[in-house]
Amino acid sequence: MSDTITRGEDVTSDLDKKTEPASSLSRSYADSDRISARRIVQPLQQFLHTEASGGIVLVLAAAVALIWANGPFAESYHAFVDHHITIDLGFLVLDESVEHWINDLLMAVFFFVAGLEIKRELVHGDLKDPRRAALPIAAAFGGMIIPALLYVGINLGGEGANGWGIPMATDIAFAVGILALVGKRAPASLRVFLLTLAIVDDIGAILVIAVFYTSSLNFGWLGAAALAVVAIVVLQRLKVYAIVPYVLLAAFLWLAVFESGVHATIAGVILGLLTPAFPLHPPSAVLGLIHDRLTRLRSRPEDGVADETEQNELENIAVVSRDAVSPLRIWEHRLHPWSAFVILPLFALANAGVELSGDSFGALLTDPVPLGVIVGLVLGKPLGVMAASFLVIRSGVAKLPRGVGWLEMAGVGLLAGVGFTVSIFISGLAFSDPVLVDEAKVGILAASITAGILGYTALAARKTTA
């Protein structure tokens, strides 16, 4: 290890001798001093890199959907989401509405990113250490079981009983976004706890979708999906690094899962969990190779112009540097912006456009489906999170994160009650009756807003971080 560090320092030394100051590098338009760049592009970049940005964009998309569906252009909204797009593959014809293409195909990419996050936490994060993971895992289970039980208690024997999975979900983007708005008043350890809890919650939601909200199975297509998984594993063992075979197999896996009766988004989760979490080359080997190539570059006469040989060397350095980063990290960083700022807003736009009226608001506390959702998310989530946490702490298995008290745990429990994305997603799987789906969505919107406001208020009550 010491040799690796020394060689790394040599690389830095070579760079200092060979390269010009960073100020001499040409700047892109976005980094320039032009008025449009400074007033529009740079503030936009800063906003997109804040933790709250994904949640804010999601709120805006949901607001647009609600205004569109309840305004004078409501017909055009329904024409948009109900418009059918047909894809003829020759051996199979896929005919789905825009809403279902978003829910089945684009959301598979969202769940692929979720699968990558889950694997990262299992291999490198808090879920790797059972003792550190005990508290958020217990809190997540409590935050899933209690809301489901409360919902069942309200809807037992009714036509909405199958929606028990709706209040189990937590929307990571919203929850983390609200916590970011709290700022320094929330300890850093609280963010780690909330992220781990939400990821475990994602695992639970995925299992619920796969096991309980799956229609009749087609075992032929299920077998085809299994063969696609085996093929991906074999390619990885053979050290095939070309991207094209994996893209083709991923597309076939999605199609096979879609046709099997299991919800198509599960294909995304499977692909995420299959993605390698370690790089092709160890960092020490890459540092040594970069050192050798930089040494060769340094020995060439300096004329201020990169000739073909120098450009080849620099290109090789870029390639080998990329091979020192795990595929999991590469794909998570590439797809996360698309998931947060394109796919989820499109999902909200296509699914949050429920018709609101005085009757729908009045039904929130009288009809069992929206009432069950609200009670489950606003009351059941914090109750489950705190009860389960209390039990594992009292038993000595875990302890509260540093600087976190029970007020903060209550706040996090409320933020976990912001179900939105996955709750809306499950509502479409739980009910075939559009009336029940809309009732559930109204309940989800009301519960998520209420839980978010209460959670923010509880966390903002503390003056400083401990």
C-alpha positions as CSV (number, residue, x, y, z in Angstrom):
1,M,0.0,0.0,0.0
2,S,2.8,2.4,0.8
3,D,4.4,1.8,-2.6
4,T,1.0,2.6,-4.2
5,I,0.8,5.9,-2.3
6,T,4.4,6.8,-3.3
7,R,3.7,6.1,-7.0
8,G,0.5,8.2,-6.7
9,E,2.6,11.0,-5.3
10,D,5.1,10.6,-8.2
11,V,2.2,10.9,-10.7
12,T,1.2,14.2,-9.0
13,S,4.8,15.4,-9.1
14,D,5.0,14.6,-12.8
15,L,1.8,16.4,-13.5
16,D,3.1,19.5,-11.6
17,K,6.2,19.6,-13.7
18,K,4.6,18.9,-17.0
19,T,1.2,20.6,-16.9
20,E,0.3,24.3,-16.9
21,P,-1.8,25.9,-14.2
22,A,-5.5,25.0,-14.2
23,S,-6.3,28.6,-15.0
24,S,-4.9,28.1,-18.5
25,L,-7.4,25.5,-19.3
26,S,-10.2,26.6,-21.7
27,R,-13.6,26.9,-20.1
28,S,-16.9,25.6,-21.4
29,Y,-19.8,27.9,-22.1
30,A,-21.5,26.8,-18.9
31,D,-18.4,27.9,-16.9
32,S,-17.8,31.1,-18.8
33,D,-18.4,34.6,-17.6
34,R,-21.1,35.3,-20.2
35,I,-24.2,36.9,-18.7
36,S,-26.5,34.1,-19.9
37,A,-24.2,31.4,-18.4
38,R,-23.9,33.2,-15.1
39,R,-27.6,34.1,-14.7
40,I,-29.2,31.0,-16.2
41,V,-26.9,28.0,-16.7
42,Q,-24.8,28.1,-13.6
43,P,-27.7,28.7,-11.1
44,L,-29.5,25.8,-12.9
45,Q,-26.5,23.5,-12.4
46,Q,-26.2,24.5,-8.8
47,F,-29.9,23.8,-8.3
48,L,-29.7,20.3,-10.0
49,H,-26.9,19.4,-7.6
50,T,-28.8,20.1,-4.4
51,E,-30.4,17.2,-2.6
52,A,-33.8,18.9,-2.6
53,S,-33.9,19.4,-6.4
54,G,-35.3,16.0,-7.3
55,G,-38.2,16.4,-4.8
56,I,-38.9,19.9,-6.0
57,V,-39.1,18.9,-9.7
58,L,-41.3,16.0,-8.7
59,V,-43.7,18.3,-6.8
60,L,-43.8,20.6,-9.8
61,A,-44.7,17.7,-12.1
62,A,-47.4,16.5,-9.8
63,A,-48.8,20.1,-9.6
64,V,-48.8,20.4,-13.4
65,A,-50.7,17.1,-13.6
66,L,-53.3,18.2,-11.0
67,I,-53.8,21.6,-12.7
68,W,-54.0,20.0,-16.2
69,A,-56.5,17.3,-15.1
70,N,-58.7,19.8,-13.3
71,G,-58.6,22.7,-15.6
72,P,-60.2,23.7,-18.9
73,F,-57.9,21.3,-20.8
74,A,-58.7,18.2,-18.8
75,E,-59.7,16.3,-21.9
76,S,-56.3,16.8,-23.5
77,Y,-54.7,15.5,-20.3
78,H,-56.7,12.2,-20.5
79,A,-56.1,12.1,-24.2
80,F,-52.3,12.3,-23.5
81,V,-52.1,9.6,-20.8
82,D,-54.6,7.3,-22.5
83,H,-53.0,7.6,-26.0
84,H,-51.9,4.1,-27.2
85,I,-48.4,3.5,-28.7
86,T,-47.9,0.2,-30.5
87,I,-44.6,-1.6,-31.1
88,D,-44.6,-4.5,-33.5
89,L,-41.7,-6.9,-32.9
90,G,-42.9,-9.3,-35.6
91,F,-43.3,-12.2,-33.2
92,L,-45.0,-10.0,-30.6
93,V,-47.1,-6.9,-30.6
94,L,-46.9,-4.5,-27.6
95,D,-49.8,-2.1,-27.4
96,E,-49.8,0.1,-24.3
97,S,-51.1,3.6,-23.3
98,V,-48.6,6.3,-22.6
99,E,-49.3,5.9,-18.9
100,H,-48.5,2.2,-19.0
101,W,-45.4,2.7,-21.1
102,I,-44.1,5.1,-18.4
103,N,-45.1,2.8,-15.6
104,D,-43.8,-0.4,-17.2
105,L,-40.8,0.7,-19.2
106,L,-39.5,4.0,-17.9
107,M,-40.1,3.0,-14.3
108,A,-38.0,-0.2,-14.9
109,V,-35.0,2.3,-15.3
110,F,-36.0,3.9,-12.0
111,F,-36.0,0.5,-10.3
112,F,-32.7,-0.3,-12.0
113,V,-31.2,2.7,-10.3
114,A,-32.9,1.6,-7.0
115,G,-31.3,-1.9,-7.5
116,L,-27.9,-0.2,-8.0
117,E,-28.4,1.8,-4.7
118,I,-29.4,-1.4,-2.9
119,K,-26.4,-3.3,-4.1
120,R,-24.1,-0.4,-3.2
121,E,-25.4,-0.3,0.3
122,L,-25.1,-4.1,0.6
123,V,-21.5,-4.2,-0.6
124,H,-20.0,-0.9,0.4
125,G,-22.6,0.9,2.7
126,D,-24.3,0.6,6.0
127,L,-26.1,-2.6,5.1
128,K,-22.7,-4.3,4.9
129,D,-22.3,-4.1,8.7
130,P,-25.2,-6.0,10.4
131,R,-24.7,-4.1,13.7
132,R,-24.8,-0.6,12.0
133,A,-27.7,-1.7,9.8
134,A,-29.8,-3.2,12.6
135,L,-31.5,0.1,13.6
136,P,-32.6,1.3,10.1
137,I,-33.5,-2.2,9.1
138,A,-35.8,-2.6,12.1
139,A,-37.2,0.9,11.7
140,A,-38.0,0.1,8.0
141,F,-39.7,-3.1,8.9
142,G,-41.8,-1.4,11.6
143,G,-42.6,1.4,9.1
144,M,-43.9,-1.2,6.7
145,I,-45.8,-3.6,8.9
146,I,-47.7,-1.1,11.1
147,P,-49.1,1.0,8.2
148,A,-50.2,-2.2,6.4
149,L,-51.9,-3.4,9.5
150,L,-53.7,-0.1,10.1
151,Y,-54.8,0.0,6.5
152,V,-56.1,-3.6,6.7
153,G,-57.9,-2.8,9.9
154,I,-59.8,0.0,8.2
155,N,-60.5,-1.8,4.9
156,L,-60.9,-5.4,6.2
157,G,-63.6,-7.2,4.1
158,G,-64.1,-4.2,1.8
159,E,-63.4,-3.7,-1.9
160,G,-60.2,-1.8,-1.1
161,A,-58.6,-4.4,1.1
162,N,-56.0,-5.3,-1.6
163,G,-54.4,-1.9,-1.2
164,W,-52.6,-2.8,2.0
165,G,-49.2,-2.3,0.3
166,I,-49.8,1.3,-0.6
167,P,-48.9,2.9,2.8
168,M,-45.8,0.7,3.1
169,A,-43.7,2.8,0.7
170,T,-41.3,5.7,1.2
171,D,-40.3,8.2,-1.5
172,I,-36.5,8.6,-1.2
173,A,-36.4,11.8,-3.4
174,F,-39.1,13.6,-1.4
175,A,-37.9,12.4,2.1
176,V,-34.2,13.3,1.5
177,G,-35.2,16.5,-0.2
178,I,-37.3,17.7,2.8
179,L,-34.4,16.7,5.2
180,A,-32.0,18.8,3.0
181,L,-34.3,21.8,3.5
182,V,-33.9,21.4,7.3
183,G,-30.2,22.1,6.7
184,K,-27.6,22.0,9.6
185,R,-30.3,21.6,12.2
186,A,-30.4,17.9,11.3
187,P,-27.3,15.8,12.2
188,A,-25.4,14.2,9.3
189,S,-26.0,10.8,11.0
190,L,-29.8,11.4,10.5
191,R,-29.4,11.6,6.7
192,V,-27.5,8.3,6.7
193,F,-30.2,6.7,8.8
194,L,-33.0,8.0,6.6
195,L,-31.2,6.9,3.4
196,T,-30.6,3.4,4.8
197,L,-34.2,3.1,6.1
198,A,-35.6,4.2,2.7
199,I,-33.4,1.7,0.8
200,V,-34.6,-1.1,3.0
201,D,-38.1,0.2,2.5
202,D,-37.4,0.0,-1.3
203,I,-36.4,-3.7,-0.9
204,G,-39.6,-4.4,1.0
205,A,-41.7,-2.6,-1.7
206,I,-40.0,-4.5,-4.5
207,L,-40.7,-7.8,-2.7
208,V,-44.3,-6.9,-2.2
209,I,-44.7,-6.0,-5.9
210,A,-43.0,-9.2,-7.0
211,V,-44.9,-11.5,-4.7
212,F,-48.3,-10.0,-3.9
213,Y,-49.1,-7.8,-6.9
214,T,-48.2,-10.3,-9.6
215,S,-50.9,-11.5,-12.0
216,S,-51.1,-15.0,-13.3
217,L,-47.7,-16.3,-14.3
218,N,-46.6,-17.4,-17.8
219,F,-43.9,-20.0,-16.9
220,G,-42.5,-20.0,-20.5
221,W,-41.6,-16.3,-20.4
222,L,-40.5,-16.7,-16.8
223,G,-38.1,-19.4,-18.0
224,A,-36.9,-17.1,-20.7
225,A,-36.2,-14.4,-18.1
226,A,-34.2,-16.9,-16.1
227,L,-32.1,-17.8,-19.2
228,A,-31.4,-14.1,-19.7
229,V,-30.1,-13.7,-16.2
230,V,-27.9,-16.8,-16.6
231,A,-26.6,-15.4,-19.9
232,I,-25.6,-12.1,-18.1
233,V,-23.9,-14.0,-15.3
234,V,-22.0,-16.1,-17.8
235,L,-20.8,-13.1,-19.8
236,Q,-19.6,-11.5,-16.6
237,R,-17.7,-14.7,-15.7
238,L,-16.1,-14.8,-19.1
239,K,-15.1,-11.1,-18.6
240,V,-17.0,-9.8,-21.6
241,Y,-16.9,-6.0,-21.2
242,A,-18.6,-4.9,-24.4
243,I,-21.8,-3.0,-23.5
244,V,-23.9,-4.2,-26.5
245,P,-24.5,-7.8,-25.4
246,Y,-25.7,-6.6,-22.0
247,V,-28.0,-4.0,-23.5
248,L,-29.6,-6.6,-25.7
249,L,-30.0,-9.1,-22.9
250,A,-31.4,-6.4,-20.6
251,A,-34.0,-5.5,-23.2
252,F,-34.9,-9.2,-23.6
253,L,-35.1,-9.6,-19.8
254,W,-37.5,-6.7,-19.6
255,L,-39.7,-8.2,-22.3
256,A,-39.7,-11.6,-20.8
257,V,-40.6,-10.3,-17.3
258,F,-43.2,-8.1,-18.8
259,E,-44.9,-11.0,-20.6
260,S,-44.4,-13.4,-17.7
261,G,-47.0,-11.7,-15.5
262,V,-44.5,-10.4,-13.0
263,H,-44.4,-6.6,-13.1
264,A,-41.8,-5.5,-15.6
265,T,-40.1,-3.1,-13.2
266,I,-38.7,-6.2,-11.4
267,A,-36.4,-6.7,-14.4
268,G,-34.8,-3.3,-13.5
269,V,-34.1,-4.5,-9.9
270,I,-32.6,-7.8,-11.1
271,L,-30.3,-5.9,-13.5
272,G,-29.3,-3.5,-10.8
273,L,-28.4,-6.3,-8.4
274,L,-26.4,-8.1,-11.1
275,T,-24.2,-5.0,-11.9
276,P,-20.6,-5.5,-10.7
277,A,-19.8,-3.4,-7.6
278,F,-16.0,-3.7,-8.1
279,P,-13.9,-2.2,-10.8
280,L,-12.2,-4.1,-13.6
281,H,-8.7,-3.1,-12.5
282,P,-7.5,-2.5,-8.9
283,P,-6.6,1.2,-8.3
284,S,-3.0,0.3,-7.5
285,A,-2.5,-1.3,-10.9
286,V,-4.1,1.7,-12.6
287,L,-1.9,4.2,-10.8
288,G,1.2,2.3,-11.9
289,L,0.0,2.3,-15.5
290,I,-0.9,6.0,-15.5
291,H,2.5,6.7,-13.9
292,D,4.3,4.9,-16.8
293,R,2.3,6.6,-19.5
294,L,2.8,10.1,-17.9
295,T,6.5,9.4,-17.7
296,R,6.6,8.7,-21.4
297,L,4.6,11.9,-22.1
298,R,7.0,13.9,-19.9
299,S,10.0,12.7,-21.8
300,R,8.6,14.1,-25.1
301,P,9.7,17.6,-26.3
302,E,7.2,20.2,-25.1
303,D,5.8,22.2,-28.1
304,G,2.4,23.2,-26.6
305,V,0.6,21.0,-29.1
306,A,-0.7,17.5,-28.5
307,D,0.3,15.3,-31.5
308,E,-1.2,12.0,-32.4
309,T,1.1,10.0,-30.1
310,E,0.3,12.2,-27.1
311,Q,-3.4,12.1,-27.8
312,N,-3.3,8.3,-28.0
313,E,-1.5,8.2,-24.6
314,L,-4.0,10.6,-23.0
315,E,-6.9,8.6,-24.5
316,N,-5.4,5.3,-23.1
317,I,-5.1,7.0,-19.7
318,A,-8.8,8.0,-19.9
319,V,-9.8,4.5,-20.8
320,V,-7.8,2.8,-18.0
321,S,-9.0,5.4,-15.5
322,R,-12.6,4.5,-16.4
323,D,-11.8,0.8,-15.9
324,A,-10.8,1.6,-12.3
325,V,-14.4,2.7,-11.6
326,S,-17.0,0.0,-10.9
327,P,-19.8,-0.5,-13.4
328,L,-22.2,0.1,-10.5
329,R,-20.9,3.5,-9.8
330,I,-20.7,4.4,-13.5
331,W,-24.3,3.5,-14.3
332,E,-25.6,5.0,-11.0
333,H,-24.0,8.3,-11.8
334,R,-25.1,8.2,-15.5
335,L,-28.7,7.3,-14.9
336,H,-29.5,9.0,-11.6
337,P,-30.1,12.4,-13.2
338,W,-32.3,10.8,-15.9
339,S,-34.3,9.0,-13.2
340,A,-34.7,12.0,-10.9
341,F,-35.3,14.7,-13.5
342,V,-37.0,12.9,-16.4
343,I,-38.5,9.6,-15.5
344,L,-40.0,10.4,-12.1
345,P,-41.4,13.8,-13.2
346,L,-43.0,12.0,-16.2
347,F,-44.4,9.3,-13.9
348,A,-45.9,12.1,-11.7
349,L,-47.3,13.8,-14.7
350,A,-49.0,10.7,-16.0
351,N,-50.2,9.4,-12.6
352,A,-50.9,12.4,-10.3
353,G,-53.6,13.9,-12.5
354,V,-56.7,12.9,-10.4
355,E,-59.9,14.9,-10.6
356,L,-60.4,16.9,-7.4
357,S,-63.7,18.1,-6.1
358,G,-65.4,18.9,-2.8
359,D,-66.6,15.3,-2.7
360,S,-63.1,13.9,-3.1
361,F,-61.8,16.0,-0.2
362,G,-64.8,15.1,1.9
363,A,-64.2,11.4,1.3
364,L,-60.7,11.6,2.6
365,L,-61.8,10.8,6.2
366,T,-64.9,8.8,5.4
367,D,-64.1,6.4,2.5
368,P,-62.0,3.5,3.8
369,V,-59.4,3.5,1.0
370,P,-58.1,7.1,1.3
371,L,-58.6,7.0,5.1
372,G,-56.5,3.8,5.3
373,V,-53.8,5.4,3.2
374,I,-53.7,8.6,5.3
375,V,-53.8,6.7,8.7
376,G,-51.1,4.3,7.4
377,L,-48.7,6.9,6.1
378,V,-49.2,9.8,8.6
379,L,-49.7,7.7,11.8
380,G,-48.5,4.2,11.0
381,K,-45.1,5.2,9.5
382,P,-43.8,7.2,12.5
383,L,-45.4,4.8,15.0
384,G,-43.8,1.8,13.3
385,V,-40.4,3.4,12.9
386,M,-40.3,4.5,16.5
387,A,-41.7,1.3,18.0
388,A,-39.3,-0.9,16.1
389,S,-36.4,1.4,16.9
390,F,-37.2,1.4,20.6
391,L,-37.3,-2.4,20.7
392,V,-33.9,-2.9,19.1
393,I,-32.3,-0.1,21.2
394,R,-33.9,-1.4,24.4
395,S,-32.7,-4.9,23.6
396,G,-29.1,-3.6,23.2
397,V,-28.8,-4.7,19.6
398,A,-28.5,-1.1,18.4
399,K,-28.3,2.5,19.6
400,L,-29.5,5.9,18.4
401,P,-27.3,7.6,15.8
402,R,-24.9,10.2,17.2
403,G,-26.6,13.5,17.9
404,V,-30.1,12.0,17.3
405,G,-32.9,12.0,19.9
406,W,-36.4,10.7,19.8
407,L,-37.8,14.0,18.4
408,E,-35.5,13.5,15.4
409,M,-36.6,9.8,15.1
410,A,-40.3,11.0,15.1
411,G,-39.4,13.5,12.4
412,V,-37.7,10.8,10.2
413,G,-40.7,8.5,10.8
414,L,-42.9,11.2,9.4
415,L,-40.7,11.8,6.4
416,A,-40.9,8.1,5.8
417,G,-44.6,8.7,5.5
418,V,-44.1,10.6,2.3
419,G,-45.0,7.7,0.1
420,F,-45.8,9.5,-3.2
421,T,-44.0,7.7,-6.1
422,V,-43.9,4.1,-5.0
423,S,-47.3,4.4,-3.2
424,I,-49.0,5.7,-6.4
425,F,-47.2,3.0,-8.4
426,I,-48.6,0.2,-6.1
427,S,-52.1,1.7,-6.1
428,G,-52.2,1.1,-9.9
429,L,-51.2,-2.6,-9.3
430,A,-53.6,-3.1,-6.3
431,F,-56.8,-2.0,-7.9
432,S,-58.4,-2.6,-11.3
433,D,-61.2,-0.2,-10.5
434,P,-60.2,3.3,-11.6
435,V,-62.4,4.9,-8.9
436,L,-60.4,3.1,-6.2
437,V,-57.2,4.0,-7.9
438,D,-58.1,7.7,-7.9
439,E,-59.3,7.5,-4.2
440,A,-56.0,6.0,-3.3
441,K,-54.1,8.7,-5.2
442,V,-56.0,11.5,-3.5
443,G,-55.2,9.8,-0.1
444,I,-51.5,9.5,-1.0
445,L,-51.3,13.1,-2.0
446,A,-53.0,14.3,1.1
447,A,-50.9,12.0,3.4
448,S,-47.6,12.8,1.7
449,I,-48.1,16.6,2.0
450,T,-49.2,16.2,5.7
451,A,-46.4,13.9,6.6
452,G,-43.8,16.1,4.9
453,I,-45.0,19.2,6.7
454,L,-45.1,17.5,10.1
455,G,-41.7,15.9,9.5
456,Y,-40.1,19.1,8.5
457,T,-41.6,20.9,11.5
458,A,-40.4,18.3,14.0
459,L,-36.9,18.3,12.6
460,A,-36.7,22.1,12.3
461,A,-37.6,22.4,15.9
462,R,-34.1,21.7,17.0
463,K,-31.8,24.8,16.9
464,T,-28.4,23.3,16.2
465,T,-26.8,19.9,15.3
466,A,-25.5,17.9,18.2
